[in-house]
Amino acid sequence: MRSGHLSDLSKTEEMAAGGSSTGDIPHLSELRIVLLGNREAGKSSAGNTILGREEFDPDVRTLQCVKRQGEVAGRQVTVVDTPGWKDYDLNISMDSPNLLKQEIVVSVTLCPPGPHAFLLVIHENMTFTEAERNATSNHLSLLGHGAWKHSLVLFIQETPAEEKAFDVKGGMFQWLVDKCGNRYHVLNIKIKDDTQITELLEKIEEMVAGNSGRHYEINREILQKVEEKRTEEERRAEERKIQRLGCV
């Protein structure tokens, strides 16, 4: 059941979104999603479950952002899988070279004009320690403080729901759920159930409505800094290559 108190979309905004309205929450014809999380959270498997087919390889470590698209529950859905972090990846700053940092920022540009949702993926076997909490906060901060308003926690489950339930309320995940405005969804990647995908997309649409129908837009200065850093690193790599060739 979806409440309608978050929606303040006008009919004009609904038409611009290209969707129809069910109650107070518009049904969007297009949804753009970015998957973020720990290296072992199950982002690739989540992407496959959302799209309903094997588009991402969960057995290969994601080193660069990968974008896949498909029609899901009457919507055109774009999913961007990103490289995962480890809880020791805490020294994050816009001034230090970091491929992971660059890819997280670049993920936004792969689904123009911007993603509707960042899904913070958490596996059921994961222990959300203080270090992981810091890593999650620091990596999401690369996108700017406004990213939290467009974020939803996606808990990945592989065991039957009747055998194990997530301790979300009052548990170790409470901080993350609170940061995301109490938005979360449990996705069992071992069962084929279209209902759980439809419910996830509806929760994203409700979040979009709560953001006045707007997708996330990254600060252009953040993108510029990343592009400048990438250009500088490419230049240095080319110089090292020339130096190696000169030593042969």
C-alpha positions as CSV (number, residue, x, y, z in Angstrom):
1,M,0.0,0.0,0.0
2,R,1.4,3.4,-1.0
3,S,0.4,6.5,0.8
4,G,-0.2,9.6,-1.2
5,H,1.0,12.3,1.3
6,L,4.3,12.6,-0.4
7,S,3.0,13.6,-3.8
8,D,2.8,17.2,-4.9
9,L,2.9,16.7,-8.6
10,S,0.6,18.8,-10.8
11,K,-1.1,17.3,-13.9
12,T,1.4,19.3,-16.0
13,E,4.3,17.6,-14.2
14,E,2.7,14.2,-14.7
15,M,2.4,14.7,-18.4
16,A,6.0,15.9,-18.5
17,A,7.0,12.7,-16.8
18,G,5.4,10.8,-19.5
19,G,3.4,8.5,-17.2
20,S,-0.1,8.0,-15.9
21,S,-1.3,8.5,-12.4
22,T,-2.5,5.9,-9.9
23,G,-4.0,7.7,-6.9
24,D,-1.7,10.5,-6.0
25,I,1.5,8.9,-7.2
26,P,2.3,9.1,-10.9
27,H,3.2,6.0,-12.8
28,L,6.4,7.0,-14.7
29,S,7.1,5.6,-18.1
30,E,10.8,5.8,-17.5
31,L,12.9,5.1,-14.4
32,R,16.7,5.6,-14.1
33,I,18.4,3.7,-11.3
34,V,22.0,3.7,-10.0
35,L,23.2,0.8,-7.8
36,L,25.7,1.7,-5.0
37,G,27.2,-0.3,-2.2
38,N,29.9,-2.6,-0.8
39,R,31.9,-4.7,-3.1
40,E,30.1,-7.8,-2.0
41,A,26.7,-6.4,-1.6
42,G,25.1,-8.1,-4.6
43,K,24.6,-5.1,-6.8
44,S,25.0,-7.0,-10.1
45,S,22.5,-9.7,-9.0
46,A,20.1,-7.0,-7.9
47,G,20.4,-5.4,-11.4
48,N,19.6,-8.7,-13.0
49,T,16.6,-9.3,-10.8
50,I,15.2,-5.8,-11.5
51,L,15.6,-6.2,-15.3
52,G,14.4,-9.8,-15.2
53,R,17.4,-11.2,-17.1
54,E,21.1,-11.7,-16.9
55,E,22.6,-8.4,-17.9
56,F,25.4,-8.1,-15.4
57,D,27.9,-10.7,-14.5
58,P,27.9,-11.2,-10.7
59,D,31.0,-13.4,-10.8
60,V,33.2,-10.7,-12.3
61,R,34.2,-7.7,-10.2
62,T,32.8,-4.5,-11.6
63,L,35.7,-2.1,-12.2
64,Q,33.8,0.5,-14.4
65,C,30.2,1.5,-14.5
66,V,27.9,-0.7,-16.6
67,K,24.6,0.5,-18.0
68,R,21.8,-1.8,-19.0
69,Q,18.2,-1.1,-20.0
70,G,14.9,-3.0,-20.4
71,E,11.1,-2.8,-20.1
72,V,10.0,-3.7,-16.7
73,A,6.4,-3.6,-15.4
74,G,5.3,-1.2,-18.2
75,R,8.3,1.1,-17.7
76,Q,11.5,1.7,-19.5
77,V,14.1,1.0,-16.8
78,T,17.8,2.0,-16.9
79,V,20.1,0.4,-14.4
80,V,23.7,1.5,-13.8
81,D,25.9,-0.9,-11.9
82,T,28.9,0.7,-10.2
83,P,32.2,-0.5,-8.7
84,G,31.8,-1.4,-5.0
85,W,33.8,-0.1,-2.1
86,K,35.3,-1.8,1.0
87,D,34.9,-0.4,4.5
88,Y,38.5,0.6,4.5
89,D,38.0,3.0,1.6
90,L,37.6,5.9,4.0
91,N,40.2,8.4,2.7
92,I,37.8,10.0,0.2
93,S,38.4,13.5,-1.1
94,M,37.8,15.3,-4.4
95,D,41.6,16.2,-4.5
96,S,43.0,12.6,-4.4
97,P,43.1,10.4,-7.5
98,N,40.6,7.5,-7.0
99,L,39.1,5.4,-9.8
100,L,36.3,4.3,-7.6
101,K,35.4,7.9,-6.7
102,Q,35.4,8.9,-10.4
103,E,33.2,6.0,-11.4
104,I,30.6,6.8,-8.7
105,V,30.3,10.4,-10.0
106,V,30.4,9.2,-13.7
107,S,27.4,6.9,-13.0
108,V,25.1,9.9,-12.9
109,T,26.1,10.9,-16.4
110,L,25.3,7.4,-17.8
111,C,21.6,7.9,-17.3
112,P,20.8,11.4,-18.5
113,P,19.4,13.8,-17.5
114,G,20.0,12.1,-14.2
115,P,18.9,9.1,-12.0
116,H,15.6,9.0,-10.3
117,A,17.0,6.8,-7.5
118,F,20.2,5.6,-5.9
119,L,19.7,2.2,-4.5
120,L,22.1,1.5,-1.5
121,V,22.5,-2.2,-1.7
122,I,23.0,-4.2,1.5
123,H,23.3,-8.0,1.5
124,E,21.6,-10.0,4.2
125,N,24.9,-11.5,5.4
126,M,26.5,-8.2,5.8
127,T,27.4,-6.7,9.2
128,F,26.9,-3.0,9.0
129,T,29.8,-1.9,11.1
130,E,30.9,1.7,12.0
131,A,33.5,1.4,9.3
132,E,30.9,0.4,6.7
133,R,28.7,3.2,7.8
134,N,31.5,5.7,7.3
135,A,32.4,4.3,3.9
136,T,28.8,4.5,2.8
137,S,28.4,8.1,4.0
138,N,31.7,9.2,2.5
139,H,31.1,7.7,-0.9
140,L,27.6,9.0,-1.2
141,S,28.9,12.5,-0.2
142,L,30.9,12.5,-3.5
143,L,27.5,13.1,-5.2
144,G,26.6,16.0,-3.0
145,H,24.3,16.3,0.1
146,G,21.2,16.1,-2.0
147,A,21.8,12.5,-3.0
148,W,20.3,11.2,0.2
149,K,16.9,12.6,-0.8
150,H,17.0,10.4,-3.8
151,S,18.3,7.2,-2.0
152,L,16.5,4.0,-1.0
153,V,18.0,1.1,0.9
154,L,17.8,-2.2,-1.0
155,F,18.2,-5.2,1.2
156,I,19.3,-8.3,-0.8
157,Q,17.9,-11.6,0.5
158,E,18.8,-15.1,-0.7
159,T,17.2,-17.2,2.0
160,P,13.4,-17.8,2.2
161,A,11.7,-14.9,4.0
162,E,10.1,-17.3,6.5
163,E,13.5,-18.5,7.6
164,K,15.2,-15.1,8.1
165,A,14.0,-11.6,8.4
166,F,16.0,-8.4,8.3
167,D,16.4,-6.6,11.6
168,V,15.8,-3.1,10.1
169,K,13.9,-1.2,12.8
170,G,16.1,-0.6,15.7
171,G,18.9,-2.8,14.3
172,M,22.3,-2.0,12.9
173,F,20.7,-0.7,9.7
174,Q,18.5,1.8,11.4
175,W,20.9,4.7,10.8
176,L,21.0,4.0,7.0
177,V,17.3,3.6,6.8
178,D,16.8,6.9,8.7
179,K,19.3,8.7,6.4
180,C,17.1,7.6,3.4
181,G,13.9,9.0,4.9
182,N,12.7,5.5,6.1
183,R,12.8,4.3,2.5
184,Y,13.8,0.6,2.0
185,H,12.9,-2.5,0.2
186,V,13.7,-6.2,0.6
187,L,14.5,-8.0,-2.7
188,N,14.9,-11.8,-2.8
189,I,17.2,-12.5,-5.7
190,K,16.6,-16.3,-5.6
191,I,12.9,-16.2,-6.4
192,K,11.1,-15.1,-9.5
193,D,8.3,-12.8,-8.2
194,D,7.3,-9.9,-10.4
195,T,5.4,-8.4,-7.4
196,Q,8.5,-7.6,-5.5
197,I,9.9,-5.7,-8.5
198,T,6.7,-3.8,-9.1
199,E,6.6,-2.8,-5.4
200,L,10.2,-1.6,-5.7
201,L,9.4,0.6,-8.7
202,E,6.4,2.0,-7.0
203,K,8.4,2.9,-4.0
204,I,10.9,4.7,-6.3
205,E,8.0,6.6,-7.9
206,E,6.7,7.6,-4.5
207,M,10.2,8.9,-3.7
208,V,10.2,10.9,-7.0
209,A,6.9,12.3,-6.1
210,G,8.3,13.4,-2.7
211,N,11.0,15.2,-4.6
212,S,8.5,17.2,-6.6
213,G,8.8,14.9,-9.5
214,R,12.5,15.7,-10.0
215,H,15.3,13.4,-10.8
216,Y,18.7,13.9,-9.2
217,E,21.0,16.5,-10.7
218,I,24.6,16.5,-9.8
219,N,26.5,19.8,-9.1
220,R,28.4,20.7,-12.3
221,E,31.4,21.7,-10.2
222,I,31.7,18.1,-9.0
223,L,31.6,16.8,-12.5
224,Q,34.1,19.3,-13.6
225,K,36.6,18.4,-10.9
226,V,36.3,14.7,-11.8
227,E,36.8,15.4,-15.5
228,E,39.8,17.5,-14.7
229,K,41.3,14.8,-12.5
230,R,40.6,12.2,-15.1
231,T,42.3,14.3,-17.8
232,E,45.3,14.9,-15.6
233,E,45.6,11.1,-14.9
234,E,45.3,10.3,-18.5
235,R,48.1,12.8,-19.3
236,R,50.4,11.3,-16.6
237,A,49.7,7.8,-17.9
238,E,50.7,8.9,-21.4
239,E,53.9,10.5,-20.1
240,R,54.8,7.3,-18.2
241,K,54.1,5.3,-21.4
242,I,56.4,7.5,-23.4
243,Q,59.1,7.3,-20.7
244,R,58.9,3.5,-20.8
245,L,59.2,3.4,-24.6
246,G,62.2,5.7,-24.3
247,C,64.0,3.3,-22.0
248,V,63.6,0.4,-24.4
